[in-house]
Amino acid sequence: MLSVSQFLELNEARWKRTNRIRGGKVQRRKVVSTDKKFKIRKGKAEFMKSTERRVRALSQKRGARKRKAKLNRSGRKRKKTLRKRKMLGFDWWN
């Protein structure tokens, strides 16, 4: 049987708080699980089934591919704009 302090130490290791900072202000303080097999539900760490883990992994891969494509598109637009600005004499480094 675990003591109260040991139990709290084990539970502390299962989750952590993350902050999203925008403009110097904390927008969201979210509790996330540190173990890939668990998720936080109603303030407690809950074990995920293998099907849910597989679906999450596939969705994350799909999302990463979409993010990469969108970043590349915006990068191409930025490069084009900076090229135009350079031709007009508005170099951002001068």
Order of alpha helices (4+ residues) and beta strands (2+ residues): alpha-beta-beta-beta-beta-alpha
